[in-house]
């Protein structure tokens, strides 16, 4: 008790609010589409955070698993190859351009992502292997559910800038004033502009037809 009194009262927790909302994705004709993976996040301040588990994108059955990984700035991501064949993970994204080279089953390589933003990843051997890594500056984000709803609790108060992001079209920003203890509701409408997943290999050439 004496030690507790000497130390003084604990600092009060910073005030926060809650953001709830919905997201719809439409095509160019305004028709609603099945919801792809969408992340809504706060982008206007930096606050280091630790992921719940070590970030990894596995290569299994000629697919990236998960197909979308959200990580903090500065996080090392591991790329294990769980297939009995070779893979070559690469990206030409401006946020992080890299080439992990060819490596076989049972091996893994790691890479640190030191800038916020989206990074699309491919395999140089198998064109159907397409994934995304979204690097965020703070922990305040939510993965939108299949019903289009999301909830983000514990958002620091003040004027915040939200962004709804997905890999198939432009992201949408939205300013919001977060008040202490308040619940705020927002709605996003996203336009899908990417229909084909076709792409070239790391040399800018078409993939061999046999793959």
C-alpha positions in Angstrom: 0.0 0.0 0.0 2.8 2.4 0.9 4.5 1.7 -2.4 1.3 2.3 -4.3 0.7 5.6 -2.5 4.2 6.7 -3.1 3.9 6.0 -6.8 0.8 8.1 -7.2 -2.3 7.5 -9.2 -2.1 5.7 -12.5 -2.4 8.0 -15.6 -5.9 8.2 -17.0 -6.4 6.3 -20.3 -6.6 8.5 -23.3 -10.2 9.0 -24.5 -11.4 7.0 -27.4 -14.5 6.4 -29.5 -16.0 3.6 -31.7 -16.5 3.6 -35.4 -19.0 1.3 -37.0 -19.9 1.1 -40.7 -20.8 -0.6 -43.8 -19.0 -1.2 -47.2 -20.6 -2.0 -50.6 -18.7 -2.7 -53.8 -20.2 -1.9 -57.1 -19.3 -2.3 -60.8 -19.2 0.5 -63.4 -23.0 0.0 -63.9 -23.7 0.5 -60.2 -24.5 -3.1 -59.6 -23.6 -4.5 -56.2 -20.9 -7.2 -56.3 -19.9 -10.0 -53.8 -17.7 -8.4 -51.3 -13.9 -9.1 -51.8 -11.5 -8.6 -48.8 -11.8 -5.0 -47.7 -9.9 -3.3 -44.9 -10.9 0.0 -43.2 -8.2 1.7 -41.3 -7.1 5.0 -39.7 -4.2 6.4 -41.6 -3.4 9.8 -40.2 -1.0 9.0 -37.3 1.8 6.5 -36.5 1.5 4.2 -33.5 3.8 1.2 -33.5 1.9 -2.1 -32.7 2.6 -5.8 -32.5 0.6 -8.3 -34.5 -1.2 -11.0 -32.6 1.1 -13.6 -34.2 4.2 -13.7 -36.3 3.2 -12.6 -39.8 3.6 -15.2 -42.5 2.3 -15.8 -46.0 2.5 -19.5 -46.8 2.8 -21.0 -50.2 0.6 -24.1 -50.3 -1.2 -25.9 -53.1 0.1 -23.2 -55.5 -1.7 -20.4 -53.6 -0.7 -17.7 -51.1 -2.3 -18.3 -47.7 -3.7 -16.0 -46.5 -4.4 -14.1 -49.8 -4.4 -10.8 -47.7 -2.2 -10.1 -44.8 -2.3 -6.9 -42.7 0.9 -6.1 -40.8 2.4 -3.1 -39.0 5.2 -0.9 -40.4 8.5 -2.5 -39.5 7.2 -6.1 -39.3 9.2 -9.0 -40.7 7.1 -11.3 -42.8 8.0 -14.9 -43.4 7.3 -16.7 -46.7 7.4 -20.5 -46.0 7.2 -22.8 -49.0 4.9 -25.7 -47.9 4.7 -27.1 -51.4 6.9 -29.9 -52.8 7.9 -27.7 -55.7 9.8 -24.4 -56.1 8.3 -21.0 -55.8 9.7 -17.5 -56.4 7.9 -14.7 -54.5 8.3 -11.2 -55.9 6.6 -7.8 -56.1 6.9 -4.7 -58.3 4.8 -2.5 -56.0 6.2 1.0 -55.4 5.8 0.6 -51.6 8.1 -2.5 -51.6 9.8 -4.0 -54.7 11.5 -7.2 -54.0 12.5 -10.6 -55.4 13.0 -13.5 -53.0 14.4 -15.8 -55.6 13.7 -19.4 -56.3 13.5 -21.8 -53.3 12.1 -25.2 -52.6 9.6 -26.9 -50.4 10.4 -26.9 -46.7 12.3 -23.6 -46.9 11.3 -20.1 -46.0 12.6 -16.5 -46.5 11.8 -13.3 -44.6 11.5 -9.7 -45.5 10.8 -6.5 -43.4 8.2 -4.1 -44.6 9.2 -0.6 -43.5 6.7 1.7 -45.3 2.9 1.8 -45.1 0.8 1.0 -48.1 -0.4 -2.0 -50.2 1.9 -4.5 -51.8 0.8 -7.0 -54.3 2.8 -10.3 -54.4 3.2 -12.9 -57.1 5.0 -16.1 -57.8 7.4 -16.0 -60.8 6.6 -19.7 -61.6 2.8 -19.9 -61.1 0.7 -17.0 -62.4 -2.4 -18.0 -60.4 -0.5 -17.2 -57.2 -1.6 -13.6 -56.3 -1.7 -12.1 -52.9 -1.7 -8.8 -51.0 0.1 -7.4 -48.0 -1.3 -4.2 -46.5 1.2 -2.4 -44.2 -0.4 0.0 -41.7 1.0 2.8 -39.5 -1.1 1.9 -36.4 -3.3 -0.9 -35.0 -6.7 0.8 -35.7 -8.1 -1.2 -38.6 -11.0 -3.6 -39.2 -11.5 -6.4 -41.8 -14.9 -6.0 -43.3 -17.2 -9.0 -42.8 -19.0 -10.9 -45.5 -22.1 -8.8 -44.7 -20.3 -5.6 -45.4 -20.2 -4.5 -41.7 -17.2 -3.5 -39.6 -16.5 -2.3 -36.1 -13.4 -0.4 -34.9 -13.2 0.2 -31.1 -10.7 2.3 -29.1 -10.0 4.8 -31.8 -8.2 7.9 -30.4 -10.3 11.0 -30.3 -9.9 13.9 -32.7 -10.3 14.5 -36.4 -9.2 11.2 -38.0 -8.9 10.1 -41.6 -10.3 6.7 -42.4 -9.6 4.8 -45.6 -11.4 1.8 -47.1 -9.1 -0.3 -49.1 -9.4 -3.3 -51.4 -7.2 -4.7 -54.2 -9.7 -4.4 -57.0 -10.2 -0.7 -57.3 -9.4 2.7 -55.8 -9.4 3.2 -52.1 -11.7 5.8 -50.5 -10.8 8.2 -47.8 -13.2 9.6 -45.2 -12.6 12.3 -42.5 -14.4 11.7 -39.2 -14.4 13.5 -35.9 -14.1 10.9 -33.1 -15.5 12.1 -29.8 -14.8 10.6 -26.4 -17.1 7.6 -25.7 -19.2 8.2 -28.8 -20.1 5.8 -31.5 -19.9 7.0 -35.1 -21.4 5.4 -38.2 -19.9 5.7 -41.7 -20.7 4.1 -45.0 -18.3 3.4 -47.9 -19.1 2.7 -51.5 -16.2 1.2 -53.5 -15.9 0.9 -57.3 -14.4 -2.3 -58.7 -12.2 -1.4 -61.7 -10.0 -4.5 -61.8 -11.7 -7.4 -63.5 -8.9 -9.5 -64.9 -6.1 -10.8 -62.6 -3.7 -11.3 -65.6 -0.1 -10.1 -65.1 3.4 -10.5 -66.3 6.3 -12.2 -64.6 9.2 -10.4 -62.8 11.0 -9.8 -66.1 7.9 -8.2 -67.7 7.2 -11.2 -69.9 4.2 -13.5 -70.3 4.2 -16.7 -68.3 4.7 -20.0 -70.1 1.4 -21.5 -71.2 2.1 -24.8 -69.4 1.8 -23.1 -66.0 
